[in-house]
Amino acid sequence: MTDPALMASAGVMEIDEDKVDDAVLALLWLTLHDERRAWKGFDWDALDRLHQKGLILDPKGKVKSVVLTEDGLRQSQALFTELFVQKPRQ
């Protein structure tokens, strides 16, 4: 990712990397294939952090996908549901 603090017209905006990681992990659910593989077209720093957290296997290499761990798979689905699934209207 770029510098953790981005310049904005109102001043410096600090990025919450944990929220970015949650969003990336949730979006990995969208490209899930072969049970636990997902396309790795996301920021390398975020993928590295997800690897350090034990949610994906090492993303380095020529393969175009990453493998989610059991915990990563579970959290990916939960975050996708939390962030992107519409709640039923009452």
Wavefront OBJ file of the C-alpha trace (Angstrom):
o trace
v 0.000 0.000 0.000
v 1.130 3.573 -0.259
v 2.375 5.606 2.674
v 0.144 4.854 5.707
v -0.796 8.514 5.926
v -2.365 10.034 2.819
v -2.528 13.739 2.213
v -6.100 15.029 1.955
v -7.358 18.544 1.488
v -8.413 18.645 5.148
v -5.084 17.328 6.424
v -3.482 13.946 6.993
v -5.675 10.864 6.811
v -4.349 7.792 8.616
v -5.392 4.421 7.266
v -6.684 1.730 9.618
v -4.804 -1.267 8.192
v -6.930 -3.734 10.181
v -10.052 -2.454 8.392
v -8.258 -2.672 5.045
v -7.244 -6.249 5.894
v -10.850 -7.103 6.807
v -12.103 -5.693 3.496
v -9.443 -7.568 1.493
v -10.190 -10.805 3.348
v -13.916 -10.336 2.693
v -13.271 -9.681 -0.998
v -11.120 -12.799 -1.265
v -14.394 -14.658 -0.638
v -15.712 -13.262 -3.964
v -12.958 -14.944 -5.976
v -12.933 -18.210 -4.041
v -12.377 -21.333 -6.168
v -11.100 -24.882 -5.615
v -12.549 -24.787 -2.085
v -9.996 -22.418 -0.501
v -8.075 -20.609 -3.254
v -8.727 -16.968 -4.116
v -7.219 -14.643 -6.710
v -4.516 -12.488 -5.196
v -5.109 -9.258 -7.096
v -4.897 -7.138 -3.963
v -2.294 -4.917 -2.356
v 0.838 -6.910 -1.494
v 1.199 -5.299 1.922
v -2.361 -6.297 2.849
v -1.788 -9.867 1.634
v 1.435 -10.037 3.626
v -0.379 -8.862 6.764
v -3.094 -11.503 6.221
v -0.329 -14.100 5.935
v 1.303 -12.834 9.154
v -2.106 -13.116 10.882
v -2.355 -16.757 9.758
v -5.367 -16.192 7.500
v -3.701 -17.096 4.180
v -0.663 -19.127 3.213
v 2.419 -17.262 1.961
v 1.271 -15.146 -1.024
v 4.752 -14.887 -2.541
v 5.335 -16.812 -5.718
v 4.209 -16.983 -9.321
v 0.856 -18.622 -8.613
v -1.990 -16.160 -9.224
v -4.006 -17.257 -6.223
v -3.581 -17.602 -2.483
v -4.769 -20.372 -0.194
v -6.939 -19.418 2.756
v -6.323 -21.216 6.029
v -9.260 -22.768 7.858
v -9.500 -19.658 10.071
v -9.088 -17.398 7.037
v -11.878 -19.169 5.189
v -14.226 -18.846 8.158
v -13.384 -15.162 8.750
v -13.554 -14.372 5.036
v -17.120 -15.633 4.784
v -18.189 -13.898 8.007
v -16.667 -10.568 6.932
v -18.185 -10.809 3.465
v -21.602 -11.354 5.037
v -21.092 -8.519 7.525
v -19.799 -5.998 4.996
v -21.623 -6.805 1.769
v -24.829 -8.806 2.314
v -28.004 -6.727 2.466
v -30.073 -7.088 5.593
v -33.715 -8.120 5.114
v -36.062 -5.139 5.126
v -38.858 -5.171 7.659
l 1 2 3 4 5 6 7 8 9 10 11 12 13 14 15 16 17 18 19 20 21 22 23 24 25 26 27 28 29 30 31 32 33 34 35 36 37 38 39 40 41 42 43 44 45 46 47 48 49 50 51 52 53 54 55 56 57 58 59 60 61 62 63 64 65 66 67 68 69 70 71 72 73 74 75 76 77 78 79 80 81 82 83 84 85 86 87 88 89 90
